[in-house]
Amino acid sequence: MVYNDLLIQTEKAKMKYYCAVALGLALVLMNLSCNAGVIDDLNFCKNDKDPPASLKAVAAKGPDGEMRGMASAADLYQRAVGAAKAGKDEIAIDWIVLCQWHNPPVQAEIRLNKEQVLGILNKENY
């Protein structure tokens, strides 16, 4: 009987351990997938060299108060890099958000992960 009690306690301890490991792994994977989203969103801006196709995009106002005009997403990305390197963090974020003007959930994600975005922008070599 004592042996059975010890066996049950050991099995419960193992189960708690496995649950803790699984939970930790799930949290790490969720964090990695969230970070990948921001990196993908920035890569979209960095690599899209086409002028905007929508009149709404052309008329959208940038952080400088001017209309975006025919500036591509890559142009906006370069402006964001310049602002980030100049220590103008909010303006840098505004340029990246403008690049993603068509996607409000991505805009919210960029603002939520502001520190990570600024870190990436500051590492760019333009």
N, C-alpha and C positions, 0 to 999 in steps of 0.2 A: 504494500500500500504506500509506503514512504517512497519507494522507487517510482511508482506511478505519479505521485504528486510532484516529485522532482522532474520527471519527464514532461509533465504538463507545463510546469513553470518554464522549463528550458524551451519548449516549443513556443510558448507565448512570448518569451524574450526574443527568439529568432524572428517571429512574425513582426514584432514591433520594430526590430532592426531592419528587416526587409521593407517594411512600410516607410520607414524614415529614409532609407536609401532611395526608394522609388519616388518619394515626394521631392527629395533634393534633386534628383535627376530631372524630374519634370520641370522644376523651377528653372534649372540651368537651361534646359532646352527652350522653354518659353522665352527666357531672356535673350538667348541667341537668335531666335526667330524674330523678336521685336527689333533687335539691333540690325538684322539683315534688312528689314523693311526700310529703315531710315537710310541705310547705305544705298539700297536700290533706288530710293527716291532721289537721293543726291546724284547718283550716277545718271539717272534719267535727265536731270537738269544739265549736268556737265556735258553730256553727249548729244543732246538734241540741238542741232545747229540750224534747224528749219525755222523760218519766221512764223509767227502765230497765224493760224488759219481762221481764227474767229475775230469778228469785229469787237466782241466783248474783251478779248485778250488784248487787242491793239489799244483799246481805250482804257484798260485798267491802269490805275495810278500806282506809280512806284513810291518808295519811301522819300524820294526827292520831290514829290508832288507833280512830277511830269508824267505824261502818258507813256505807257510801255512802248508804243509804236511798233516797229518791226523788229525789235530786239528779240533774238532767239533765247531759248531757255539757257543755252550755254553762255550767252552774253550776260544774262542775269546772274548766273553762277559766278562768273568772273567778277562782277560787281560785288557779290556777296563775299567772295574771297578777299577782295580789296578792303571792304569795310571791316571784316573780321580781323585782318592783319593790322588795321588802323585802330583797333580797339573799340570799334563802333558795333558792339554785339547786336543790339536791337535792330539796327539798320541792316546788318548782314542777314539776320533771320527774316526780316521783311522782304529782302530780295529773293531769298530762297522760297518763301511762301508765295511770292508773286510768280515765280517759275512754276509753281504747282497750283496756279489760280483756279484751274478746272477741277480740282480734287480736294474739297473741304476736309475729308477725313485725314488725308495726308498732311494738309496744313496743320491740323490739330496735332498730329503725331510729331511733326517737326518742332512745333512750339513746346510740346511735352518733353522732347529729347533735345532741348536747346543746347545743353552743355556738350553732348556728343556731337551734334551738328557743328558747333563752333570749333571743337577739337579737330574735326575732319577738315573744315575750311582753313584753319590755321596751318595745317600740314601741307596744303597745296603749294606747288611751285609754279607760279605764273609770273 
